[in-house]
Amino acid sequence: MSFHSTAAQLATLAEGESHASISPFMTGGGALVILLLLLWITTRFNRDR
């Protein structure tokens, strides 16, 4: 992938044209689940408090 094609894809993404198969709710929900899992793991290992 060249720099020019990468820049063109990022410019298209910045304009708001999203891919049809990417659901914002699935993306946000997945990110929330991952962050909650990381928070749970962090609190399990941080027992010195």
C-alpha positions in Angstrom: 0.0 0.0 0.0 1.5 3.3 -1.0 1.4 6.5 0.8 -0.9 8.1 -1.8 -3.5 5.4 -1.6 -3.4 5.4 2.2 -3.9 9.2 2.3 -6.8 8.9 -0.2 -8.5 6.3 2.0 -8.1 8.4 5.1 -9.5 11.4 3.3 -12.5 9.4 2.2 -13.0 8.1 5.7 -12.7 11.7 7.1 -15.5 12.8 4.8 -17.9 10.6 6.6 -18.5 7.9 4.0 -18.5 4.7 6.0 -18.4 1.2 4.8 -21.8 -0.5 4.6 -20.8 -3.5 6.7 -19.4 -1.5 9.7 -22.1 -0.8 12.2 -21.4 2.1 14.6 -23.3 0.3 17.4 -21.3 -2.9 16.9 -18.0 -1.0 16.9 -18.9 1.0 20.0 -20.3 -2.1 21.8 -17.2 -4.1 20.9 -14.9 -1.3 22.2 -17.0 -1.0 25.4 -16.7 -4.8 26.0 -12.9 -4.7 25.4 -12.4 -1.7 27.7 -14.5 -3.3 30.5 -12.5 -6.5 30.1 -9.3 -4.6 30.4 -10.6 -2.8 33.5 -11.6 -6.1 35.1 -8.2 -7.6 34.3 -6.4 -4.5 35.8 -8.4 -4.6 39.0 -7.8 -8.4 39.4 -4.0 -7.9 39.2 -3.9 -4.8 41.3 -4.6 -6.3 44.7 -2.2 -4.2 46.7 -4.9 -1.5 47.4 
